Amino acid sequence: MTTETLLDVRGLSVRFAMPRKSMFGQRPVLHAVRDVSFSLRAGRTLGLVGESGSGKTTAAMAAIRLAAAQSGSVLFDGVDLRKLDAEAMRQRRRHLQVIFQDPYSSLNPRERVGAIVREPLDLMMPELSRSDREERVRELFGLVGLRPDQMALFPHQFSGGQRQRVSIARALATNPRLIVCDEPVSALDVAIQAQILNLLRRLQDDYGLSYLFISHDLGVVQFICDDIAVMYLGQIVEFADRPTLFSRPRHPYTAALLSAAPSLARRKSAGYIREGAVKGDPPSPLNIPAGCAFASRCPRVQPKCRDERPVLRGNAADSVACHYPLD
Amino acid sequence: MTEPLLSIRDLKVEFSTRHGQVTALNGIDLDLLPGETLGIVGESGCGKSITALATMGLIPDPPGRIAGGRIVFDGEDITRAGARRLRSLRGADISMIFQEPMTSLNPVFTAGDQIAEAIMLHQSASKAEADRMAVALLRTVGIPEPERRARSFPHELSGGMRQRVMIAIAISCRPRILIADEPTTALDVTVQAQIFDLMRDIQQQFGVAIMLITHDMGAIAEMADRVAVMYAGRIVEKGGADAILDNPRHPYTRGLIGCIPVLGKEAGGEKRMPPLAEIPGIVPPLHLLGQGCAFADRCPLAFDRCRAESPALEGDSHKVACFAAEMEAA
């Protein structure tokens, strides 16, 4: 398998100015993504994992320029997307597609699903004739497990899983190289989740797609991702390949996530007690602590952690931002 | 054998919809023993929440109604109880926590007031006593600085803290049954783990019996002593948690366990995990249920008999409603 880098994100930061609290007050700044770097190999899946507010979605959206970043570079196929002018960026968009979490709000309720799937072709590939585009839509419906006779229906006539198949067909329409999958299965029932996850993996194998896969569910991540970046309060705290992360997590937060994730092996009958559980909630991104952001919840916290912010250190297989990582 | 605290027999719940009368629960039998956790698992629309609401006497009528069967709590059939009796049971003997703590708390009252309200409703306590008990309860459910948090409004609390407040309200009158309807679905994973740990602590401390409704087999493994698997308004498999997880007999239960990407051992190296088991199709709408087994259309083992008649739940401690499973066992 090729190990060519498709997407290389360096030092990406995203800040949002929040509304003033009072008329003469300063506008509070929310640091959503702080100096994040990661790279995605062609044909692979990189997971961005974290809890709500960790900045995983903002980081991914900034990487494909759907959110404005304040600093950093995003090399896609060697070209810095952040330096492209609007028209050049528009041309690139056919290689960058998104599947959103909620298949109910991400499809236009007034459009027929055939037209929804055709729209990227109309916009990005006008050189194709109308009948070629229709033919491509028909083909896409087959690829994602829908019937061509369903093309004339509206989104409300489909179940959640089928709507997500429509979203996937739309994302595939222009033969993209990278698809950002933003929690694509978390709104679906468990049995439907499995159908969609298997479909995504099959499409990746058949078309050499690269996925940037955003999820809070470590079971899903272990199933679909090759490399994983664990995010906490806007930063990557651990980056590792899948076998390393799941067998030897090094950041205490990664370990806590793993011990919190559902597993069939932990049985009440066997007197299971959770180890490495964390207390409390994540701190606010409006008021980021000086030292390690995880210090307030960390079971292994030392005085140094509260004063000095750890940086991501290590090699390509595993790097961790922690003063006292687990062995 | 221990006497069950709650025993549901042949419970039928019907709703009138624009498709006519549909049967949301079709002959449910369940027992909840004192101090145990019973897990009820299934996809959305299978009747888990309706079972919980029926037990609380909260089926909206109309459009719903209990069309048959009994729900016996401590010797009393509560399907026949009047509104007044139900009000005195709810909160005091049987209480419930819901999926979304933001919508189940009142936004214009403080956390402390809402706990005190439940206490004053069911116990003869003055406002001052109830306030003191509310603070003590907040401490019990692990909220830091309980005196200050008692004066917070729901929007000032995080999702995890709101769910802790809900639990404080639910246990304020030392109920004997706690019904938890997907209590952690709206929460982040680490907070979800905290809430499950809290529920286990509370069960040990107060001996409350828990009915845990979930779609998550991982939560079942961690929390439940016994499990009922529901599909389209019926129980399709029922038994001890270990028996169900290690030796599922109904094809639906097998599918539910196989289709969930739960954490597994790394195969090592670059090797990926095998594809997930799939249950094809979706849960059928209730108004389209026919004579046969409701799962037949999605079932890999279905044969003619499955489409003609509906299998009954049979077996000793591990019961299953499936013709194919019966043949397998024979």
Interface residues (C-beta under 8 A of the other chain):
Chain A: E51 S52 S159 G161 D189 V190 A191 I192 Q193 A194 Q195 L197 N198 R201 H216 D217 L218 G219 V220 Q222 F223 I224 D226 R242 P243 F246 S247 A256 L257 L258 S259 A260 A261 P262 S263 L264 A265 R266 R267 K268 S269 Y272 R274 A277 V278 K279 G280 D281
Chain B: T37 E43 S44 P144 S158 G160 M161 D188 V189 T190 V191 Q192 A193 Q194 D197 R200 H215 D216 M217 G218 A219 A221 E222 M223 A224 D225 G240 A241 D242 L245 G255 L256 I257 G258 C259 I260 P261 V262 L263 G264 E266 G268 G269 E270 R272 M273 P275 L276 A277 E278 I279 P280 I282 V283
